[in-house]
Amino acid sequence: MRRKVLGGPPYHLLKPPLADRFPSILLRPRFPSISIPVPVPRRGEEHEPRRIEEMVGPGRPVFVLFGSSIVQYSFSNGGWGAIVADVYARKADILLRGYLGWNSRRAVQVVAEVFPKDAAVQPSLVIVNFGGNDSMGSDPSGLGPHVPLPEYVENMRKIATHLKSLSEKTRIIFLTPPPVNQEMFRGSQIGPLLTRLVRTNELIQMYSEACIKLCKEMDIKFIDMFNAIQMRDDWETACFTDGIHLSSEGSKIVVAEIIKVLKNAGWEPSLYWKSMPTEFSEDSPYDFIASDGVKTTNISNLTTHREFQWD
């Protein structure tokens, strides 16, 4: 196994004119180096994946979003995942593990691969959302994403049990499936492609309530998206992009509920964004000069760019 130095460019690849003009480059890398063992693969083999903390410097808490399309699309159209990533900028790394069209049955099949127990770094927080696809009506063919309610509950129990086993510090939040606007969905671009889809708020409510009951039984924090979305008077038109997936307005409701849970959870260490340290936020003479022209102003925690100021 050879060791590879990450940082500056390989010396032998420097063009002679650059080396002649800047001889100091030959003396040291341009950036601080990290020495990492890198196996030499045989032909046709791939390099071993490096751990994330070996590539991006100081380790931050890791938040993982795990679910179906509500999660996969959460970085699109001003989605809730993107908002959470912005709120936790320089505080936590937000990892997206969303799988369009999936149900809890498929999630159980891969949960140990997505969250291996022997991982060098375990997540500080996992936000889970499955149930919308499970709650679809069953098809006579036996195909499709429908999962009977008792099996859905057991699948979610298995997911929760596995996540709890990762670390004493791994925290969990379950999101119940949100409501839908069936009329909007039928008129959307994807609606005609899924003509046999049966998705009603009556069915979704059953799965949402079962998820909440399980969370209370297992002492897991949860967010009742089914009812939180419907608290807004115009939810049917304002909260969706296609009748199923959340718009920016619907996503704001989810973010507000997530922040509320994290603020009031009482977890140690706290995962509430205002209680978490901001990376490399110490004062510096290289900060912007203050209005008095004498000292500098530390803007590490400036949030004026945000359309909405979160609690």
C-alpha positions, 0 to 999 in steps of 0.5 A: 500500500502506498501513501498519497499526499492530498493537497498541492499538485503533483510536482512532476506535473508542474509545467516548467514555466510555472515552476521557474516563475514560482520556485517556492511551489517546489518546496511545499504543497499549496495547501496543507497536506493530509497523508492517507493510505491509498491501496493500489488497485488491480486492473478493473478494480476500484479504489476503496472509498475514503471516509468523508472525514478524511476528505473534508477536514474537521468532522461535523455532526451528520444529519441523514434524510432517509425516505421516499420521494418526499426526501429525494425531492427535498432539495428541489423547488425550495424544498425542506432538505435544502432549507435545513442544509442552509439553516445548519450551514457550518454546523452539520452536514446534511446527507440525502438518502431519498428513493423515489417511489419506495415503500417501507418494504424496500427500505427495510431491505437496505437500511443496514447498508445505508446505515452500517453499524460498523461505520466510522462516523454515525449520524447524529440525527436521522429524519425518516419518511415512509408511508405515502407509497405504502398507503396506496390502494392494493392492485389485483395484480399484486404489483405496486407499492402498497404495503398492508398497514400491519406490515408497514408498522412492523417495517417502521419498527425494524427501521427504528430499531436499527437506527437506535442501535447505531449509537447512543447519540443517534437521534431519530425523527419520523415524519408521517406521510403528508396529505395529497390533493388528488385533483391536482395530481390527476392534472399533473404531468406524472398523473397520466403515467400512473392511472391505476394509482389509488391514493386517498387522504382517508388511507394516508390518515390511517398510516399516519396515525399508525406511525404516530402510535408506533413513535409514542410506543418506541419513544421516538420524536415525530412530526405529524405532517398529515395534520400540520400541512392541513393547518394552512387554509389554502394547503390544497393549492399552496403546499404541493407541486403536483398534488403529492410532492411538497412545494416551497410553501409546504416545505416551510411548514415541515422545516418549522416543525423540524426546528420546533422538535429539535429546539424542544427535544432536550437532547444532549448535545443539543441539535437545535441550530442556535445551540450548535457551534459554527465552524471556524467562527473565531474573530479574525483580522481578515473579517470585514472592517466595521463601520468605525474603521478600527475593528473588524466585524465577525459575520460568521452567523449572519442570516440576512440572506434568508427569505424567512428568519427561522426560530 
